Amino acid sequence: MVVRVAWKPYMYNRQMAPMLVEVDVPTLLVWGEHDAVVPFECAQQYARLLPEARIEIVAGSGHAIDMERPAELAALVRRHAGDG
């Protein structure tokens, strides 16, 4: 809980929300099931703003999905790109 309260996104920008609604390509949001750095609510907020967003949760992973579950992440990206 301390991380959630203290976490401040370094790229936070109040102008980002209006820009996200303009994204017109399918967007894949990949979240670790046990991410203790960025709350899942952030993924849900992005998904609400991005018209063609899809959230995939990687079971058993924390924040560093690329290091914890690289094969699963690669499979998700390949499938999203239409190559898997």
GUVEXVO-809883 format. One record per residue (C-alpha): residue number from 1; residue in one letter; y, x, z. Coordinates in pm, whole numbers, plus 50000, padded with zeros to 5 digits. Layout:
BEGIN
- num|residuo|north|east|up
- NUM|A|Y|X|Z
...
***
This chain:
BEGIN
- num|residuo|north|east|up
- 1|M|50000|50000|50000
- 2|V|50238|50289|50064
- 3|V|50209|50402|49703
- 4|R|50288|50054|49575
- 5|V|50602|50029|49787
- 6|A|50719|50384|49715
- 7|W|50631|50397|49344
- 8|K|50930|50409|49113
- 9|P|50858|50433|48741
- 10|Y|51039|50738|48605
- 11|M|51104|50561|48277
- 12|Y|51227|50237|48433
- 13|N|51494|50076|48224
- 14|R|51631|49724|48267
- 15|Q|51685|49706|47892
- 16|M|51315|49752|47817
- 17|A|51206|49389|47866
- 18|P|51414|49252|47577
- 19|M|51286|49533|47355
- 20|L|50920|49467|47434
- 21|V|50937|49110|47304
- 22|E|51034|49258|46967
- 23|V|50713|49462|46936
- 24|D|50515|49294|46661
- 25|V|50195|49494|46653
- 26|P|49876|49448|46855
- 27|T|49912|49642|47179
- 28|L|49633|49766|47401
- 29|L|49705|49801|47773
- 30|V|49432|49999|47947
- 31|W|49420|49982|48325
- 32|G|49193|50147|48579
- 33|E|49018|49902|48809
- 34|H|49112|50111|49113
- 35|D|49455|50235|48999
- 36|A|49646|50308|49320
- 37|V|49951|50449|49140
- 38|V|50069|50166|48916
- 39|P|49999|49810|49033
- 40|F|49803|49582|48799
- 41|E|50097|49343|48814
- 42|C|50279|49588|48586
- 43|A|50011|49541|48319
- 44|Q|50047|49167|48355
- 45|Q|50425|49191|48316
- 46|Y|50388|49403|48003
- 47|A|50130|49161|47864
- 48|R|50366|48868|47915
- 49|L|50642|49052|47728
- 50|L|50437|49198|47444
- 51|P|50350|48916|47202
- 52|E|50020|49066|47088
- 53|A|49907|49248|47403
- 54|R|49554|49271|47534
- 55|I|49462|49415|47873
- 56|E|49138|49607|47917
- 57|I|49031|49710|48266
- 58|V|48811|50017|48297
- 59|A|48562|49955|48576
- 60|G|48531|50225|48839
- 61|S|48838|50415|48717
- 62|G|49159|50494|48895
- 63|H|49491|50590|48738
- 64|A|49369|50888|48533
- 65|I|49141|50699|48295
- 66|D|49162|50973|48033
- 67|M|49008|51220|48279
- 68|E|48785|50984|48475
- 69|R|48633|50780|48190
- 70|P|48727|50952|47861
- 71|A|48438|50809|47658
- 72|E|48518|50452|47766
- 73|L|48886|50501|47690
- 74|A|48807|50645|47347
- 75|A|48577|50351|47271
- 76|L|48850|50103|47366
- 77|V|49106|50279|47148
- 78|R|48864|50299|46854
- 79|R|48780|49929|46886
- 80|H|49149|49841|46909
- 81|A|49222|50048|46599
- 82|G|48945|49869|46412
- 83|D|48721|50172|46396
- 84|G|48452|50074|46640
***
